[in-house]
Amino acid sequence: MRVSEKLITARRLSAGIPLLVVGLGFAVAVAWSGVLWLALGCLATLLLLAWVWWLTARQVRAIGYAQRSEDLLVTSGIMFKRLVVVPYGRMQTVDVVAGPIDQRLGIARLQLHTASATTDASIPGLPAEEARRLRDELAALGEARSAGL
C-alpha cells in the first residue's frame, strides 16, 4: 500500500519554508547592498527549492508497505531502494508520531521498534486513523507471535 499524498505537502513545507527564508535573505541583501553577485545566492536557493519540490514527490511515491501473515514489509527509496522486513514476533513497541504539520494535514508516522536496530522501520504519511488502526493491529500481532517464543 502507498502512503498519503499529503506527505508530499508536509515535506515540501518542512523543506520549503527554510529555503524561502534564505532566498528572501539573499534578496534583501542584494536590495540593501547593491552587490549583484549576492543575487547568485538567491538564484541558487530558488533552484534548490525547485529541485526539492520535484524530488519530494518522487520520494514520497516510492514509500510503501505490505502486511503479510508473518511480517510487515516497508519499502522506500528511488535510486537506492530499501526493503525492511519486520517479523511480528520481533516487534517490541509500535508508536504513532505526528508533528504540528502532520497533525494539521491529518497524517502520522508509524514507528516500529524491534530488538535489532537494523530491522526498526518507519512508515511516514499514513492517514492518522489508519496509523492508529495499524498500531493496534501490529501490537496485537506482535504480542501473539512473541508469546510463542
Protein Blocks (a to p, Z undefined) as FASTA:
>chain_A
ZZdfklmmmmmmmmmmmmmmmmmmmmmmmmmnopaklmmmmmmmmmmmmmmmmmmmmmmm
mgccdddfkbccddedjklccdddddfklpmbdcddddfklmmnopacdddddfblklgc
cdehiafklmmmmmmmmmmmmmmmmmmZZ
